């Protein structure tokens, strides 16, 4: 029978994991089997830079953390080696990074994921992974807003250029006639 200290540590781990999952807008659960230390270190660095929290966790601890929630539907996927990546702000970062990593690493597989407390399919995770980044979306929105203003400015400039060009052309024959 485990000691009281070990039980308290496990309860604390479950509580911390539950809090992290509850506060996450999105998360992805993966099977990391066969990942080298070097690859895992690179993956963790990329996830950390994107604001994604990545943890290897025992399946039992994850089950306890999601017990009684809509995420308990992920229970069937919690077998083998398991790691969970959560993000409290970015809906696509974890899916994008982990799906890209899975494409280049044969034994690394995405198991399941969730958005706003609801389990999503692997197809949805793939769709999320293909979305542009937040920065790319903001750039596109800024371009869409700026395009009409830029077109208007070019049109005004064309009118000014035409008027200035017309005045210069009208002044040139008058100056030539005065010179004769």
C-alpha positions as CSV (number, residue, x, y, z in Angstrom):
1,X,0.0,0.0,0.0
2,X,1.4,3.4,-0.9
3,X,2.4,5.7,1.8
4,X,0.4,8.8,2.8
5,X,3.1,11.0,1.4
6,X,3.0,9.3,-2.1
7,X,-0.8,9.5,-2.1
8,X,-0.6,13.2,-1.3
9,X,1.9,13.8,-4.1
10,X,-0.3,12.0,-6.6
11,X,-3.4,13.9,-5.5
12,X,-1.4,17.1,-6.0
13,X,-0.3,16.0,-9.5
14,X,-3.9,15.1,-10.4
15,X,-5.2,18.5,-9.1
16,X,-2.6,20.4,-11.0
17,X,-3.3,18.5,-14.2
18,X,-7.0,18.9,-13.7
19,X,-6.6,22.7,-13.2
20,X,-4.3,22.9,-16.3
21,X,-6.8,21.0,-18.5
22,X,-9.8,23.0,-17.2
23,X,-8.0,26.3,-17.9
24,X,-6.9,25.2,-21.4
25,X,-8.7,26.4,-24.5
26,X,-7.2,23.4,-26.4
27,X,-5.2,20.3,-25.9
28,X,-3.7,17.4,-27.7
29,X,-2.9,13.9,-26.4
30,X,-0.1,12.0,-28.1
31,X,1.8,8.7,-28.0
32,X,5.4,9.6,-27.8
33,X,6.8,6.1,-28.0
34,X,10.2,5.9,-29.7
35,X,11.0,9.6,-29.5
36,X,14.7,10.3,-28.9
37,X,15.8,12.6,-26.2
38,X,17.2,15.0,-28.8
39,X,13.9,15.1,-30.7
40,X,11.9,15.4,-27.5
41,X,14.1,18.3,-26.4
42,X,13.6,20.1,-29.7
43,X,9.8,19.4,-29.6
44,X,9.5,20.7,-26.0
45,X,11.4,23.9,-26.9
46,X,9.2,24.6,-29.9
47,X,6.0,24.0,-27.7
48,X,7.3,26.1,-24.9
49,X,8.1,29.0,-27.3
50,X,4.5,28.7,-28.6
51,X,3.1,28.9,-25.1
52,X,2.1,25.3,-25.0
53,X,2.5,23.2,-21.8
54,X,3.7,19.7,-22.6
55,X,3.8,16.9,-20.0
56,X,4.4,13.2,-20.0
57,X,1.8,11.8,-17.6
58,X,0.6,8.4,-16.5
59,X,-2.7,7.4,-18.1
60,X,-4.3,6.8,-14.6
61,X,-3.5,10.4,-13.6
62,X,-5.0,11.8,-16.7
63,X,-8.1,9.6,-16.2
64,X,-8.5,10.9,-12.7
65,X,-8.0,14.5,-13.9
66,X,-10.8,14.2,-16.6
67,X,-13.1,12.0,-14.6
68,X,-16.7,13.4,-14.5
69,X,-16.1,15.9,-17.3
70,X,-16.9,15.8,-21.0
71,X,-13.3,14.9,-21.6
72,X,-13.8,11.5,-20.0
73,X,-14.7,10.4,-23.5
74,X,-10.9,10.4,-24.2
75,X,-10.5,7.5,-21.7
76,X,-10.4,4.9,-24.5
77,X,-7.3,6.7,-26.0
78,X,-5.4,6.7,-22.7
79,X,-3.1,3.6,-23.2
80,X,0.5,3.1,-23.9
81,X,2.9,6.1,-23.6
82,X,1.0,9.3,-23.2
83,X,1.9,13.0,-23.2
84,X,-0.6,15.9,-23.1
85,X,0.0,19.3,-24.5
86,X,-2.3,22.2,-23.5
87,X,-2.6,25.8,-24.3
88,X,-4.5,28.4,-22.3
89,X,-4.6,31.0,-25.2
90,X,-3.9,29.5,-28.6
91,X,-6.3,27.1,-30.2
92,X,-4.0,25.8,-32.9
93,X,-0.4,25.8,-31.6
94,X,-0.4,22.4,-30.0
95,X,-2.2,20.7,-32.9
96,X,0.0,22.4,-35.5
97,X,3.4,21.6,-33.8
98,X,2.5,18.1,-32.7
99,X,0.9,17.1,-36.1
100,X,4.0,18.4,-37.9
101,X,6.2,16.4,-35.6
102,X,4.1,13.3,-36.1
103,X,4.5,13.5,-39.8
104,X,8.3,13.3,-39.5
105,X,8.5,10.7,-36.7
106,X,7.1,7.3,-37.4
107,X,6.3,6.1,-33.9
108,X,5.0,9.5,-32.6
109,X,1.2,9.6,-33.0
110,X,-1.6,12.0,-32.1
111,X,-4.2,10.1,-30.1
112,X,-6.9,12.7,-29.5
113,X,-7.6,16.3,-28.5
114,X,-10.0,18.8,-27.1
115,X,-11.2,22.3,-27.6
116,X,-13.1,24.3,-25.0
117,X,-13.7,21.2,-22.9
118,X,-15.1,19.1,-25.7
119,X,-13.3,16.1,-27.3
120,X,-12.5,16.5,-31.0
121,X,-11.7,14.0,-33.7
122,X,-8.4,13.4,-35.3
123,X,-9.8,15.0,-38.5
124,X,-10.5,18.2,-36.5
125,X,-7.0,18.1,-35.1
126,X,-5.6,17.9,-38.7
127,X,-7.8,20.8,-39.8
128,X,-6.5,22.9,-36.8
129,X,-2.9,21.9,-37.8
130,X,-3.5,23.3,-41.3
131,X,-4.8,26.6,-40.2
132,X,-2.5,29.6,-40.5
133,X,-0.9,30.9,-37.4
134,X,-2.4,33.7,-35.3
135,X,0.2,36.1,-36.7
136,X,-0.6,35.1,-40.3
137,X,-4.3,35.6,-39.7
138,X,-3.8,39.0,-38.2
139,X,-1.6,40.0,-41.1
140,X,-4.3,38.9,-43.5
141,X,-7.0,40.8,-41.6
142,X,-4.8,44.0,-41.6
143,X,-4.2,43.6,-45.3
144,X,-7.9,43.3,-46.0
145,X,-8.6,46.4,-44.0
146,X,-5.7,48.4,-45.5
147,X,-6.4,47.4,-49.2
148,X,-9.4,49.7,-49.8
149,X,-7.6,52.6,-48.2
150,X,-4.5,52.0,-50.3
151,X,-6.7,51.8,-53.5
152,X,-8.4,55.0,-52.5
153,X,-5.0,56.7,-52.0
154,X,-3.8,55.5,-55.4
155,X,-6.9,56.8,-57.1
156,X,-6.5,60.2,-55.4
157,X,-2.8,60.3,-56.4
158,X,-3.8,59.4,-60.0
159,X,-6.2,62.3,-60.1
160,X,-3.6,64.7,-58.7
161,X,-1.0,63.4,-61.2
162,X,-3.4,63.8,-64.0
163,X,-4.3,67.3,-63.0
164,X,-0.6,68.3,-62.5
165,X,0.3,66.6,-65.8
166,X,-2.6,68.4,-67.6
167,X,-1.6,71.8,-66.2
168,X,2.0,71.2,-67.2
169,X,1.0,70.2,-70.7
170,X,-1.3,73.3,-71.0
171,X,1.5,75.6,-69.7
172,X,4.0,74.3,-72.2
173,X,2.3,75.4,-75.4
174,X,1.5,78.8,-73.9
175,X,5.2,79.3,-73.0
176,X,6.2,78.1,-76.5
177,X,3.7,80.6,-78.1
178,X,5.0,83.4,-76.0
179,X,8.6,82.6,-77.0
180,X,7.8,82.9,-80.7
